[in-house]
């Protein structure tokens, strides 16, 4: 047995010696490695011959991290844009919530906020005061009863457009009740605005609309109240409403 083993090794060595070493050894899984007890393919597998070089690993990990950060940046940008759009939508909704749907004028909520701001400006010395002018469309119920709801809405819009034509950029007009309107003249006094008020009353007293071939005259009554530094918004509005009520009753 020993002589057979020696002969086999010699045969193997003679076989290797006969190969052109410059071309490299041709190893297969049927050939032994070194002393025949190890297979080169097994050794490479145990050594992790298929593993990437550490530098290659680090490069791939860095690329993965950069890709993750790029995706995170894109997601963050999309989220910020969505938040911006939502904020703009909220502001638009807030503005719409302060607009009267029939006339397009500011409604009670918007007027109340504006009056508070203007009186606060007056209290800080940024305005010399202002003036509230309340109007009541006296014959709105009669127009609706005799000519219908559409005619009544047309009359409301007619008054709204007329009031808008009487204000400056710094003033505002609002519809604060079914048949009640208000003008807010800012940074003025009753004395300064008197001539303007008289001319406005003459123009508003001539308001009318043509409906189904007939003229419908619009009847308005008004109340006035000026404000100055130290006044409170609720008190100013209440006093203007009381003046309007007295005028509607014809009480001096």
Secondary structure, DSSP 8 states (H G I E B T S, - for coil): -HHHHHHHHHHHHHHHHTS-GGG-----TTS-BTTTTB-HHHHHHHTTTTS--HHHHHHHHHHHHHHHHHHHHHHHHHHHHHHHHHHHHHHHHHHHHTB-TTT-SB-HHHHHHHHHHHHHHHHTTS---EEEEEEEETTHHHHHHHH-HHHHHHHHHHHHHHHHTT--TT-EEEEEETTEEEEEEES--HHHHHHHHHHHHHHHTT-EEEETTEEEE--EEEEEEEE-TT--HHHHHHHHHHHHHHHHHT--
